[in-house]
Amino acid sequence: ALRGDRRVGVVFHGHPLLYSNPAQMLIRHCETAGIALEIQSGVSSMDGIFTALKTDVGATGLQVFDVNRLLLYRLRPATHTPCLLFQIGSFGSALITRKLDNAAGRFKPLERYLRRVYPAGHPAFVVECASEPGRADLVLKTTVDGLDKVAARINYNSTLYIPAGARPPRPDPRFLKTLRDPSKVARITRAR
């Protein structure tokens, strides 16, 4: 169908390019085969997560990590900025474990890693957005060292939201002053 004159549509759950290996594989295939491809953005899982949490990260910023890459590359979240860890239901494996239950202890290495950054008892939320009509969002409050206790509720669609724990650094007073300076606008912009 892709080689003929027919158009083919593919729809992905959430945003088509956010943590979507099948979409990336399709892009590579189309580029290699010389097939025209048009991508339309969609509502991302982050939109659903912020709605489920009733939170806005506009004032604080946000860090986003794939959970396995966080440990693989020893990335260190900044504790003064909220953090999303995607795909926690696939923690510890690059293979799809969608239809398997979590074994006891699966999340212990993640807990130990997060405890290097966050204090014991620091809040965390397992979030799963409703993926079909009639289902409600799941927002499960836990802690960074309590993930294994809620392992039965974590699945392939789960994301971990970790709120900021530390106060943000003090803003640079000189840069802050320039942000509020109306005369600067004339220096950094031009009329259309």
Secondary structure, DSSP 8 states (H G I E B T S, - for coil): --SSS-------SS-TTSS-HHHHHHHHHHHHHT----------HHHHHHHHHT---TTT--EEEEHHHHHHTT----TTS-EEEETGGGTT-SS--TTS---TTTTHHHHHHHHTTS-TT-EEEEEE---STT---EEEEEETT-TGGGGGG--TT-EEEE---S------HHHHHHHT-HHHHHHH----
